Amino acid sequence: MFEKAILWLLVFLGIGLFIFSLRKPPLKEWLLFFLLTGYFSSIIGVIVVEEGMLTYPVNLFNRHFDSSLTYEYVLFPVLGIYYYQSTFRSGWVGYVGKAAIYSAIITILEFFLEKYTDLIHYESWTWWYTFLSTLLLLVMIRVIVKYLPGVERQR
């Protein structure tokens, strides 16, 4: 019961942060980054769970999904929007440095959730894999959006 309450709190927090992140233009770019982050994280999440590297014993939708929809479709994409907004005028060093900061934050939160709750259990997964996959995914999506024609404008 405690874990489900945490999940609902995280869902509402994620939705609130999502709405707050869209308060100024360019909305199209924020939404594109949100959707790309959700798309790629869901693919990676399914692979990791299907390979048995980690499990989500308590899940809001555990009857239908083995992966964490809360993380893959709400929390990580919202984090992606804030990462994109903070790197909007950055160069490569900024992309990687800020991705490392955002990845560290999400990794620390996941580490404590794994250690003190039943929301996530590492089987062969480690916090280091979370950090690296998050970092690489954020930078990859940032580069994709940067080079999509007509998306990112000079300011």
N, C-alpha and C positions, 0 to 999 in steps of 0.2 A: 504494500500500500504506500509506503514511504517513497519507493522508487517511482511509482506512477505519479505521485504528487510532484516529484522533481521533474519528471518528463513534461507534465502539463505546465509547470512553471516555465520550463525552457521553451516550450512551444509559444506560450503567450509573450515571453520576453523576446523571442525571435520575431514574432509578428509585429510587436511594438517597435523593435529596432528596424524592421523592414519598412514600416510606414514612415518612421522618422527619417530613414535614409533617403527617401524619395521626396524630400521637402524642397529641393531645388533642381533645376535642370543641370545637365542633360539626362532626362529620365530614360530615354531610349538606351543610352549607354549603360546606365545603372542596371536596367532590367536585362539587357543582353548579358552583362557580366553575371548577374544573379542566375539566369537560366543556364548559361554555359557551365557555371560552377556546379549547379545541381545535376546537370546532365553527366558531366565527367565524374563527379563524386559518386553518383549512383552506380555507374558502371564499375568503378574501382571497388566500391563497397560490396556489391554483389559478388565479385570475384573473391575478395578477401574472406567473406563469410562462407561462400561455397567451398573454398579450399580449407575451411576449418581453422583459419588463423586466429579468428576471434569470434565471440558469440555475444548476443544480446539477450540474456535470459529474461529480462523484463522489457517489454516493448508495448507501446500503445496499440500496435496493430499486429501483434505476434501471431495471430491466426492466419494471416495472409502473407506476411513478409518476415524474412529472417534478418534482414539488415535494418538499420536504424533510419527510418524515414524522417524522424525528428532532426537528426544530424545532417543527413544527406540532402534533404529538400528544404530545410528551414535554416538551421543554425550555420552550417558551413557556407551556403550561398549568401546569407546576410553578412557573415564575416567577409566574404568575397567582395561585396559591395563596398564595405568600409575600406578594405584594402585597395580597391580600385580608386576610390575617391582620394585616398591618401597618397596614391602614386600618380595621380593624374598629370602632374607636371614633372615627374621624376625621370631620371635616366636609368640606365641599367643597374647602377650601384643602389639607387633608391628602390628599384623593383625587388632586388634580391634581399637587401637589408630589411626593408619593411615586411617582406614575405617571411623572413626569419623571425621577426618580432611577433607577427600574427600567428605563425606556426608554433612558436614557443608558448604563447598564451593558450592556444587550443590544446596543445600537448599537455601542459600542466593541468588544465581542467580535466582532460580525459584521464590522466594518471591518477588524480584523486578520486574521480568517479569509479575507476577500475578498482582502486584499492579499498574504498570505503562503502561502495554500494554494489548492488547486483545489476546495474544497468549495462555493464560491459565486462567481459572477461577475456583477458589475453590467453590464447592457447599457445601458438608459436609467434604471435605478434608481440612487438615491444613498443615502448614509448618512442624509441628512436625511429621506427618505421612510420609512426604517426607524424613525427616532426618532418622527416624527409619527404613523405608523400604529400603532405600539406604544402610544404615549401615548393616542391616541384610543380604541383598542380596550380598553385596560385601564380607562379611565374609563367608557366605555360599558357594559362588562360589570359594573363595580362599581355603576353606577346601576341597571341592570336587576335585579341581585340585591338591592339595597337596597329596591326597591319591589315585589318579588314578595311576595305575601301569605303570611304564615306562615314566611318564611325567616329574616329577620334579627330577632332578639329584642333587646329592651333589656337591657343588663347593668349 
